[in-house]
């Protein structure tokens, strides 16, 4: 399959000035005024035809800047971008002129894209219909809501049938019905083998729609790989990032920006002299669910303090959240927690060989209804054990609706969370009927 997008050593530099005086002096004097700020630094990645790639990263990571450069709207300071075919960017109000009406904006944008007047007349009705703006299409765009602007931009972009479609948070505004119709159109493009880039803060949308993820961190590429590889790392990062103070965030950002190789928050290497006498070990953030296997095993207060241990027997028949692991002396240890955190609800450390592990991730948080088959058990956690049983027999709920608020995948199985008897419970997908 041919390459649709190739970026090589992309840099985007801006100048930050202390005031208008510095800006003016920088224009006329040979001395260099202002501070260089790199919105993007040494960005390299490739997309093949038909790839659907999600751009993730906290605010200020350069997602929109890179999207604009690939679309040809903003020039890179240095580096090259090669695209096969026409790229179209969909962003809230992107390329729309506020003083012009919606219809005039359609005509202007299509003219700029090289369409002639006859082609514009043919396309215009389908664009207006898709945008659902019939009553407002001849009103100035500056009077539109953000949702209306997004609908108009999306309708123009999808109806010109571009080779590369870039959606930058355009579905984060507007009504749910239009978002659903837009997703259907994107799935249609996906089925046709179109190359797409999807920028969103919704992890659920990323998992449902994308195949690959480019994780940007303060203008640098942090990771690029499949959804299954990258999203768990990104979710673990977000969990930790949310707990940092402003000072800690600023310190972390400074390290990433100033070091040639970005510091990895998900992996730190430390030396603990008073415990391991100059022996290195490494700590990593991770994301699993786990059951303790049968057999003799121990839970340790820390891998470096193995004299402080207890039998794992009383902790079996439960499912635990794993958010942290340690590599030490050719062994891997996981931190057991009763909560999705490595700081709250922790039990202790246990060897990998004593655990049954499953990857888990959020599919969506869409509200939906399914019918209870009458078989199975309801648990307090997905993939729960005997200690998490909330309702041991679902027979009395047979053929009743189960209102679902969250869907997760654990290993190869799907679990649904809803409410029964006033309690939040998880039910395995095989015990529910669409």
SEPATI-723458 format. One line per 8 residues: number of its first residue (from 1); their letters; for each residue x, y, z of C-alpha. Coordinates in Angstrom, 1 decimal. Layout:
NUM = a = X:Y:Z ~ ...;
This chain:
1 = xxxxxxxx = 0.0:0.0:0.0 ~ 1.4:3.4:-1.0 ~ 2.2:6.2:1.4 ~ -0.4:8.9:1.7 ~ 1.4:11.2:4.2 ~ 5.1:11.5:4.8 ~ 6.4:14.1:7.3 ~ 10.2:14.6:7.7;
9 = xxxxxxxx = 11.8:16.7:10.4 ~ 8.9:19.1:10.7 ~ 9.6:22.1:12.9 ~ 7.3:25.0:13.6 ~ 8.8:27.9:15.4 ~ 7.2:31.0:16.8 ~ 8.6:34.0:18.6 ~ 7.4:35.0:22.1;
17 = xxxxxxxx = 7.8:38.7:22.9 ~ 7.7:40.5:26.2 ~ 5.7:43.3:24.6 ~ 5.1:45.4:21.5 ~ 8.5:47.1:21.9 ~ 10.4:43.8:21.6 ~ 8.4:42.9:18.6 ~ 9.2:46.1:16.8;
25 = xxxxxxxx = 12.9:46.0:17.7 ~ 13.1:42.5:16.4 ~ 11.8:43.7:13.0 ~ 14.3:46.5:12.5 ~ 17.5:45.6:14.5 ~ 20.1:42.9:13.8 ~ 20.0:41.8:17.5 ~ 17.7:38.9:18.2;
33 = xxxxxxxx = 14.7:39.9:20.4 ~ 12.1:37.6:21.7 ~ 12.2:33.9:22.8 ~ 12.0:31.0:20.3 ~ 9.1:28.7:20.9 ~ 8.8:25.4:19.1 ~ 5.1:24.3:18.7 ~ 6.5:21.3:16.8;
41 = xxxxxxxx = 10.0:19.8:17.0 ~ 11.5:17.1:14.7 ~ 8.1:15.5:13.8 ~ 8.5:12.4:11.6 ~ 5.8:10.0:10.8 ~ 4.2:8.2:7.8 ~ 0.6:7.2:7.0 ~ -0.3:4.6:4.3;
49 = xxxxxxxx = -3.4:4.9:2.1 ~ -6.4:3.9:4.1 ~ -4.9:4.6:7.5 ~ -7.1:6.1:10.1 ~ -4.8:7.9:12.6 ~ -5.8:9.6:15.8 ~ -3.8:12.5:17.2 ~ -3.8:12.7:21.0;
57 = xxxxxxxx = -2.1:14.8:23.5 ~ -2.9:17.3:26.2 ~ -3.7:20.9:25.3 ~ -0.7:22.7:23.8 ~ 0.9:19.5:22.4 ~ 0.8:20.6:18.7 ~ -2.1:18.5:17.4 ~ -3.9:21.3:15.6;
65 = xxxxxxxx = -0.6:22.9:14.4 ~ 0.5:19.6:12.8 ~ -3.0:19.1:11.3 ~ -2.9:22.6:9.7 ~ 0.6:21.9:8.3 ~ -0.5:18.6:6.7 ~ -3.5:20.3:5.2 ~ -1.3:23.0:3.7;
73 = xxxxxxxx = -3.0:25.8:5.7 ~ 0.1:26.7:7.8 ~ 3.7:26.4:6.5 ~ 6.3:24.6:8.5 ~ 9.4:26.5:9.6 ~ 11.5:23.7:8.3 ~ 11.1:20.1:7.2 ~ 8.9:18.6:4.5;
81 = xxxxxxxx = 5.4:17.2:4.2 ~ 4.4:15.0:1.2 ~ 0.7:14.1:0.7 ~ -0.8:12.0:-2.0 ~ -3.9:13.7:-3.3 ~ -6.0:16.5:-1.9 ~ -6.2:17.0:1.9 ~ -9.2:18.7:3.5;
89 = xxxxxxxx = -9.3:20.0:7.1 ~ -12.5:20.1:9.1 ~ -12.2:22.3:12.2 ~ -14.7:24.7:13.9 ~ -15.0:27.7:11.6 ~ -11.9:26.7:9.7 ~ -11.6:28.8:6.5 ~ -15.0:30.4:7.0;
97 = xxxxxxxx = -15.5:34.2:6.5 ~ -17.8:35.7:9.2 ~ -19.1:38.5:7.0 ~ -20.2:36.2:4.2 ~ -23.3:34.0:4.3 ~ -23.1:30.3:4.5 ~ -23.9:29.9:0.8 ~ -21.2:32.5:-0.1;
105 = xxxxxxxx = -18.7:30.6:2.0 ~ -19.5:27.4:0.2 ~ -18.9:29.1:-3.2 ~ -15.7:30.8:-2.0 ~ -14.2:27.6:-0.5 ~ -15.0:25.5:-3.6 ~ -13.6:28.2:-5.9 ~ -10.4:28.1:-3.8;
113 = xxxxxxxx = -10.3:24.4:-4.2 ~ -10.4:24.7:-8.0 ~ -14.1:23.8:-8.7 ~ -15.8:25.7:-11.6 ~ -19.2:27.4:-11.3 ~ -21.1:24.5:-12.8 ~ -19.5:22.0:-10.4 ~ -20.3:24.4:-7.5;
121 = xxxxxxxx = -24.0:24.6:-8.5 ~ -24.1:20.8:-8.5 ~ -22.5:20.4:-5.1 ~ -24.2:23.2:-3.3 ~ -27.6:21.5:-2.6 ~ -26.1:18.4:-1.1 ~ -23.8:20.5:1.1 ~ -26.7:22.6:2.4;
129 = xxxxxxxx = -28.8:19.5:3.0 ~ -26.1:17.7:4.8 ~ -25.3:20.7:7.0 ~ -29.0:21.0:7.9 ~ -28.8:24.8:7.6 ~ -31.6:25.5:5.1 ~ -33.2:28.3:7.1 ~ -29.8:29.9:7.9;
137 = xxxxxxxx = -27.7:29.3:4.8 ~ -28.1:32.9:3.5 ~ -27.4:34.5:6.9 ~ -23.9:35.8:7.8 ~ -21.6:33.0:9.3 ~ -20.7:35.4:12.2 ~ -24.3:34.9:13.5 ~ -23.9:31.1:13.5;
145 = xxxxxxxx = -23.3:29.1:16.7 ~ -20.1:27.0:16.9 ~ -22.1:23.9:16.1 ~ -23.6:25.5:13.0 ~ -20.1:26.5:11.8 ~ -18.8:23.0:12.4 ~ -21.7:21.5:10.5 ~ -21.1:23.8:7.5;
153 = xxxxxxxx = -17.3:23.1:7.5 ~ -17.9:19.3:7.8 ~ -20.5:19.3:5.0 ~ -18.2:21.2:2.6 ~ -15.3:18.9:3.3 ~ -17.0:15.5:3.0 ~ -18.9:16.5:-0.1 ~ -15.8:17.4:-2.1;
161 = xxxxxxxx = -14.6:13.8:-1.6 ~ -11.0:14.5:-0.6 ~ -8.2:11.9:-0.6 ~ -7.1:12.8:2.9 ~ -9.6:14.0:5.5 ~ -8.4:15.7:8.7 ~ -11.0:16.2:11.4 ~ -9.8:18.6:14.2;
169 = xxxxxxxx = -12.3:18.5:17.1 ~ -15.1:19.4:14.7 ~ -17.4:16.8:16.2 ~ -17.0:18.1:19.8 ~ -19.6:20.8:19.2 ~ -23.1:20.7:18.0 ~ -26.0:18.2:18.6 ~ -25.6:14.5:19.1;
177 = xxxxxxxx = -27.8:13.6:16.1 ~ -25.5:15.5:13.7 ~ -22.4:13.9:15.3 ~ -23.9:10.5:14.7 ~ -24.5:11.3:11.0 ~ -21.0:12.6:10.7 ~ -19.6:9.5:12.2 ~ -21.6:7.4:9.7;
185 = xxxxxxxx = -20.1:9.5:6.9 ~ -16.6:9.0:8.3 ~ -17.2:5.3:8.5 ~ -18.3:5.4:4.8 ~ -15.0:7.1:4.0 ~ -13.1:4.5:6.0 ~ -14.8:1.7:4.1 ~ -13.7:3.4:0.9;
193 = xxxxxxxx = -10.1:3.3:2.0 ~ -9.7:7.1:2.5 ~ -6.8:8.3:4.6 ~ -8.1:10.1:7.7 ~ -6.6:12.0:10.7 ~ -8.8:12.4:13.7 ~ -8.0:14.9:16.4 ~ -10.1:14.6:19.5;
201 = xxxxxxxx = -10.0:14.5:23.3 ~ -12.5:11.7:23.4 ~ -10.6:8.4:24.1 ~ -13.8:6.5:23.4 ~ -14.1:8.0:19.9 ~ -10.4:7.2:19.3 ~ -10.9:3.5:20.2 ~ -14.0:3.2:18.2;
209 = xxxxxxxx = -12.8:4.9:15.0 ~ -9.0:4.9:14.7 ~ -6.5:2.2:13.9 ~ -3.3:4.0:14.8 ~ -2.4:6.7:17.3 ~ 0.2:9.5:17.1 ~ 0.8:10.8:20.7 ~ 2.2:14.3:20.7;
217 = xxxxxxxx = 3.7:15.8:23.9 ~ 4.7:19.5:23.9 ~ 5.4:19.4:20.2 ~ 7.4:16.2:20.2 ~ 6.4:12.7:19.1 ~ 5.9:10.6:22.3 ~ 4.6:7.4:20.7 ~ 3.3:6.2:17.3;
225 = xxxxxxxx = 1.6:2.8:17.0 ~ -1.6:0.9:17.1 ~ -4.6:1.9:19.3 ~ -4.0:-1.1:21.5 ~ -0.3:-0.2:22.0 ~ -0.6:3.6:22.6 ~ -3.9:4.3:24.2 ~ -3.3:2.4:27.5;
233 = xxxxxxxx = 0.0:4.3:27.9 ~ -1.8:7.6:27.2 ~ -4.6:6.9:29.6 ~ -2.1:6.0:32.3 ~ -0.3:9.3:31.6 ~ -3.5:11.3:31.8 ~ -4.3:9.7:35.2 ~ -0.9:10.8:36.6;
241 = xxxxxxxx = -0.9:14.2:34.8 ~ -4.2:15.0:36.5 ~ -2.7:14.5:39.9 ~ 0.3:16.9:39.4 ~ 0.4:20.4:40.7 ~ 0.9:23.4:38.4 ~ 4.6:23.5:39.6 ~ 5.1:19.8:38.9;
249 = xxxxxxxx = 3.5:20.2:35.4 ~ 5.8:23.1:34.6 ~ 8.8:21.2:35.7 ~ 7.8:18.1:33.6 ~ 7.1:20.3:30.6 ~ 10.5:22.0:31.0 ~ 12.3:18.7:31.0 ~ 10.5:17.5:27.8;
257 = xxxxxxxx = 11.1:20.8:26.0 ~ 14.7:21.2:27.0 ~ 16.0:17.7:26.7 ~ 17.0:16.2:23.3 ~ 15.2:13.0:24.1 ~ 11.8:13.6:25.8 ~ 11.5:12.4:29.4 ~ 9.0:9.5:29.7;
265 = xxxxxxxx = 6.6:10.1:32.6 ~ 5.6:6.4:32.2 ~ 9.1:5.1:32.8 ~ 11.6:6.3:35.4 ~ 14.8:4.6:36.5 ~ 15.9:5.2:40.1 ~ 18.6:4.0:42.5 ~ 17.7:3.2:46.1;
273 = xxxxxxxx = 20.9:3.1:48.0 ~ 19.5:2.3:51.5 ~ 17.6:-0.7:50.1 ~ 19.4:-2.1:47.1 ~ 23.0:-0.8:47.3 ~ 23.4:0.8:43.9 ~ 21.3:-1.8:42.1 ~ 19.1:-0.1:39.4;
281 = xxxxxxxx = 15.5:-0.9:38.9 ~ 12.8:0.7:36.8 ~ 9.3:1.8:37.5 ~ 6.6:1.9:34.7 ~ 3.0:3.0:34.5 ~ 0.8:0.4:32.9 ~ -2.9:-0.6:32.6 ~ -4.3:-4.1:33.3;
289 = xxxxxxxx = -6.9:-6.0:35.3 ~ -5.6:-9.0:37.3 ~ -6.6:-12.1:39.3 ~ -4.3:-13.8:41.7 ~ -3.5:-17.4:40.5 ~ -4.1:-20.4:42.8 ~ -0.9:-21.7:44.5 ~ 1.5:-20.5:47.1;
297 = xxxxxxxx = 2.4:-16.8:46.5 ~ 3.1:-13.7:48.4 ~ 2.3:-10.0:48.4 ~ 5.2:-7.7:49.2 ~ 5.2:-4.2:50.7 ~ 7.8:-3.4:48.0 ~ 10.0:-5.5:45.7 ~ 13.1:-4.2:47.5;
305 = xxxxxxxx = 11.7:-5.2:50.9 ~ 10.8:-8.8:50.4 ~ 11.1:-9.6:54.1 ~ 7.8:-7.7:54.5 ~ 5.4:-10.0:52.9 ~ 2.0:-11.7:53.4 ~ 0.2:-14.7:51.9 ~ -1.9:-13.9:48.9;
313 = xxxxxxxx = -4.5:-16.6:49.8 ~ -7.0:-14.2:51.4 ~ -6.8:-11.9:48.4 ~ -7.9:-14.4:45.8 ~ -11.3:-14.4:44.1 ~ -11.1:-10.7:43.5 ~ -10.1:-8.6:40.5 ~ -7.5:-5.9:40.9;
321 = xxxxxxxx = -6.5:-2.8:38.9 ~ -2.8:-2.7:37.8 ~ -1.5:0.8:37.1 ~ 2.2:0.3:38.0 ~ 5.0:-2.3:37.6 ~ 8.6:-2.6:38.6 ~ 11.4:-4.5:36.9 ~ 13.9:-5.7:39.4;
329 = xxxxxxxx = 16.5:-8.5:39.3 ~ 15.1:-10.2:36.2 ~ 11.6:-10.3:37.8 ~ 8.5:-8.2:37.1 ~ 6.3:-7.0:40.0 ~ 2.8:-5.5:39.7 ~ 1.1:-3.2:42.3 ~ -2.3:-4.5:43.2;
337 = xxxxxxxx = -5.0:-1.9:43.8 ~ -8.7:-2.1:44.6 ~ -9.2:1.2:42.8 ~ -8.0:2.4:39.3 ~ -5.0:4.1:40.9 ~ -1.6:3.3:42.1 ~ -1.9:5.7:45.0 ~ -5.3:4.8:46.5;
345 = xxxxxxxx = -6.6:1.4:47.5 ~ -3.3:-0.4:47.0 ~ -2.7:-3.9:48.5 ~ 0.9:-4.5:47.7 ~ 3.3:-5.9:45.1 ~ 3.2:-9.4:43.6 ~ 5.2:-11.2:40.9 ~ 3.9:-11.4:37.4;
353 = xxxxxxxx = 4.0:-15.2:37.4 ~ 1.5:-15.2:40.2 ~ -1.1:-13.2:38.2 ~ -3.6:-13.7:35.4 ~ -3.6:-10.5:33.5 ~ -6.0:-8.9:31.0 ~ -5.7:-5.7:29.1 ~ -8.8:-3.5:29.5;
361 = xxxxxxxx = -9.9:-0.3:27.9 ~ -13.0:1.9:27.6 ~ -15.0:1.3:24.4 ~ -17.6:4.1:25.0 ~ -19.8:5.8:27.5 ~ -22.8:6.0:25.3 ~ -26.2:5.4:26.9 ~ -27.9:2.3:25.5;
369 = xxxxxxxx = -30.3:-0.4:26.5 ~ -30.0:-4.2:26.3 ~ -32.2:-7.0:27.6 ~ -31.0:-9.3:30.4 ~ -31.1:-12.9:29.3 ~ -31.7:-14.2:32.8 ~ -28.4:-16.1:33.0 ~ -25.1:-15.0:34.6;
377 = xxxxxxxx = -24.0:-12.9:37.6 ~ -23.6:-9.2:38.2 ~ -20.3:-7.9:39.6 ~ -19.0:-4.7:41.2 ~ -16.1:-4.7:38.7 ~ -15.7:-6.0:35.2 ~ -14.2:-9.5:35.1 ~ -15.0:-9.7:38.8;
385 = xxxxxxxx = -14.3:-12.6:41.1 ~ -16.5:-14.2:43.8 ~ -15.7:-11.4:46.2 ~ -17.2:-8.8:43.8 ~ -20.5:-10.6:43.2 ~ -23.4:-8.1:43.7 ~ -26.2:-10.3:42.3 ~ -25.5:-14.0:42.2;
393 = xxxxxxxx = -28.4:-15.0:39.9 ~ -29.9:-12.7:37.2 ~ -32.9:-15.1:36.6 ~ -35.4:-12.7:38.2 ~ -34.3:-9.9:35.8 ~ -34.9:-12.1:32.7 ~ -36.3:-10.0:29.7 ~ -35.9:-6.7:31.6;
401 = xxxxxxxx = -34.0:-3.8:30.2 ~ -30.5:-3.0:31.5 ~ -29.7:0.7:31.1 ~ -26.0:0.8:30.1 ~ -23.8:3.8:30.8 ~ -20.3:2.4:30.2 ~ -18.8:-0.3:28.0 ~ -15.3:-1.8:28.4;
409 = xxxxxxxx = -13.4:-4.5:26.8 ~ -11.4:-6.9:29.0 ~ -9.1:-9.2:27.0 ~ -11.4:-10.4:24.3 ~ -14.7:-10.0:26.2 ~ -17.0:-7.0:26.5 ~ -18.5:-5.9:29.8 ~ -21.4:-3.4:30.4;
417 = xxxxxxxx = -22.0:-1.3:33.5 ~ -25.5:-0.2:34.5 ~ -27.7:-0.1:37.6 ~ -29.7:-2.9:39.3 ~ -31.4:-2.6:42.7 ~ -29.9:0.9:43.1 ~ -26.3:-0.5:42.7 ~ -23.8:0.0:39.9;
425 = xxxxxxxx = -23.0:-3.4:38.4 ~ -21.1:-5.0:35.6 ~ -22.6:-7.8:33.4 ~ -20.7:-9.9:30.8 ~ -21.9:-9.2:27.2 ~ -22.9:-12.8:26.6 ~ -25.7:-12.5:29.2 ~ -27.2:-9.5:27.5;
433 = xx = -29.3:-9.3:24.3 ~ -29.4:-6.4:21.8;
